[in-house]
Amino acid sequence: MSEACKVSAERRGDVAILRTDGYINNQGGEEIAREAYAQLESGARALVLNLEKTRIVNSIGISILIEVLEKVMDRKGMLAFCGLTPTIDKTFRIMGLAQYAEIYPTQEDALRGVNPQPA
Amino acid sequence: MSQGGSAPPGLAGAREVSMTIPVAPEMEIVATAQAAALGEYIAMARDKIDEVKLALVEACINAFEHADCRDEQLHLTFRLGREPKGREWLEVEVLDKGRGFDSSRVEPPSIEKSFAGHRKRGWGLQIIRSLMDEVEITSGGGGTRILMRKYK
């Protein structure tokens, strides 16, 4: 079906930006997890998930994102989300993801958030 | 769109569309297209339509995964109506002929339980209840009916 999620990655130093396009269900979630784990294995400290081209994330997809979050936390890394629709933002808060991962309006905000400037 | 006629008691004047989807991967997305079209028909805000769509996705995948539907189908009815004081609404009914469940015995999920490695699933009903304005679940040996309403 045309809604299948595509995931692309860009690396900026030790931060990996993963952009999704399409429906995040079990296949979409697995696609994100595969790319996220590859980035972590290759030394990424922080992951920024940009969901601005995704309008639906179902609970199976989110449960896979929770697994990614666990893996990032195990490595003392950071996970940030950006570009969420109000419904996805609300769903992440319902499920408690927002307690453990930061949510930013834009990708630039997220990059600033995972790369705090020294005081 | 049919008018009145087959609507349940209390829904006189409601306009409705019915469809049946097979229990198959991503068929829930086919159903969301219908919900979106009807939401747009009453000029419901896009964010509210997205909430209806996600609630519908969750109701469908819940049935796909757990209901063990005898006819391998989900029966969906979409209704548009208006309250006496004027508020319009979009209602979605998801009916399966599966084995049913006791919703009062569904353990509330939490992310902490997910971290503990027990189970990361089981969020569907909580998401549905959080996103829709009214939700009614009836379930038994003949199947499960989830009725959910969103006001414009």
Chai-1 contact restraints between the chains, C-beta under 6 A:
chainA,res_idxA,chainB,res_idxB,connection_type,confidence,min_distance_angstrom,max_distance_angstrom,comment,restraint_id
A,M1,B,E26,contact,1.0,0.0,6.0,A-B,restraint_1
A,E3,B,I29,contact,1.0,0.0,6.0,A-B,restraint_2
A,I56,B,L54,contact,1.0,0.0,6.0,A-B,restraint_3
A,N58,B,V57,contact,1.0,0.0,6.0,A-B,restraint_4
A,S59,B,E58,contact,1.0,0.0,6.0,A-B,restraint_5
A,S59,B,W123,contact,1.0,0.0,6.0,A-B,restraint_6
A,S59,B,G124,contact,1.0,0.0,6.0,A-B,restraint_7
A,S59,B,I127,contact,1.0,0.0,6.0,A-B,restraint_8
A,S63,B,K120,contact,1.0,0.0,6.0,A-B,restraint_9
A,S63,B,R121,contact,1.0,0.0,6.0,A-B,restraint_10
A,I66,B,S114,contact,1.0,0.0,6.0,A-B,restraint_11
A,I66,B,K120,contact,1.0,0.0,6.0,A-B,restraint_12
A,T85,B,D50,contact,1.0,0.0,6.0,A-B,restraint_13
A,P86,B,D47,contact,1.0,0.0,6.0,A-B,restraint_14
A,T87,B,D50,contact,1.0,0.0,6.0,A-B,restraint_15
A,T87,B,E51,contact,1.0,0.0,6.0,A-B,restraint_16
A,T87,B,L54,contact,1.0,0.0,6.0,A-B,restraint_17
A,I94,B,S130,contact,1.0,0.0,6.0,A-B,restraint_18
A,M95,B,W123,contact,1.0,0.0,6.0,A-B,restraint_19
A,G96,B,I111,contact,1.0,0.0,6.0,A-B,restraint_20
